[in-house]
Amino acid sequence: MFCERIEFAKGRGVPLIDDLIGLPYPYNAGESYDDVKKQLIGKLTGLKPGITQLTTHPSYVSEELIAVTPHYRKREMEYALLIDPDIKRLLETEGIRLASWKMVRDGFYKN
């Protein structure tokens, strides 16, 4: 059924992502920011051309977040990664352009 939906979307000219990457959701005891940063760098280095969706769950740590997930430390790490200057430089070095879903819809990647 999934393949049928993909073919239907392609037939109508709906842009689709080419790849999907993300970091493991759970926080593992002893996992450091540097550990998670190395994981992300590994995933971003050498991406294939096309549209890749990076799935993250960034957040500030708050009482509410602590109440809803035991993985709140990982959420905070992911937030920090998205504003980390080293990650920004890596995106530039790798030629990775950030895009919104509107940009994908409008076909920015065809240029």
C-alpha positions in Angstrom: 0.0 0.0 0.0 2.9 2.4 0.8 4.4 1.8 -2.6 1.1 2.6 -4.3 0.9 5.9 -2.4 4.4 6.8 -3.5 3.6 6.1 -7.1 0.4 8.1 -6.8 2.2 11.1 -5.4 4.9 10.9 -8.1 2.3 10.7 -10.8 0.7 13.9 -9.5 4.1 15.6 -9.3 4.1 15.8 -5.5 7.8 16.1 -4.4 8.9 13.4 -2.0 12.0 13.1 0.2 14.8 10.9 -1.0 16.1 9.9 2.4 15.2 10.1 6.1 17.8 10.4 8.9 17.6 10.9 12.6 19.2 10.3 15.9 18.1 7.6 18.2 15.2 9.0 20.3 16.1 7.6 23.8 18.7 9.1 26.1 21.2 6.5 27.3 22.7 6.9 30.7 26.1 8.5 30.4 25.5 9.7 26.8 27.2 13.1 26.3 26.5 16.0 24.1 29.8 15.2 22.2 28.6 11.6 21.7 25.3 12.8 20.1 27.1 15.5 18.1 29.5 12.9 16.6 26.4 10.8 15.6 24.8 13.7 13.9 28.1 14.7 12.1 28.4 11.1 10.9 24.8 11.2 9.5 25.4 14.6 7.8 28.7 13.8 6.3 28.5 12.5 2.8 24.7 12.7 2.3 23.6 11.7 -1.2 22.2 14.4 -3.4 18.5 15.0 -3.0 16.0 15.9 -0.3 16.9 14.4 3.1 14.6 14.9 6.1 16.4 15.1 9.4 14.0 14.2 12.2 14.8 15.6 15.6 12.8 16.4 18.8 14.6 19.6 20.1 13.4 21.3 23.2 14.3 23.3 26.3 14.2 21.3 29.5 11.2 22.3 31.5 9.1 20.8 34.3 6.5 19.9 31.6 9.1 18.2 29.4 10.5 16.2 32.3 6.9 15.1 33.1 6.2 13.8 29.6 9.5 12.1 28.7 12.4 10.5 30.5 14.5 11.4 27.5 14.4 15.2 28.2 18.2 15.4 28.3 18.4 14.1 24.7 15.8 16.7 23.6 18.0 19.4 25.1 21.0 18.0 23.3 19.2 18.0 20.0 18.2 21.6 20.5 21.8 22.6 21.2 22.9 20.7 18.1 20.6 22.7 15.9 22.3 26.0 16.9 25.9 24.6 17.3 28.3 26.6 15.1 30.3 23.5 14.3 27.1 21.9 12.8 26.4 25.1 10.8 29.9 25.0 9.4 29.5 21.4 8.5 26.3 22.2 6.6 28.2 24.8 4.6 31.2 22.6 4.0 29.0 19.7 2.8 26.8 22.0 0.6 23.7 21.1 2.6 20.9 23.6 2.1 18.2 23.8 4.7 14.7 23.9 3.3 11.1 24.3 4.5 8.3 22.1 3.3 7.0 25.1 1.3 10.3 25.2 -0.5 10.1 21.5 -1.3 6.6 22.0 -2.5 7.6 24.8 -4.8 10.5 22.8 -6.2 13.5 24.8 -5.0 15.7 21.7 -5.5 15.2 21.7 -9.3 17.5 24.6 -9.7 
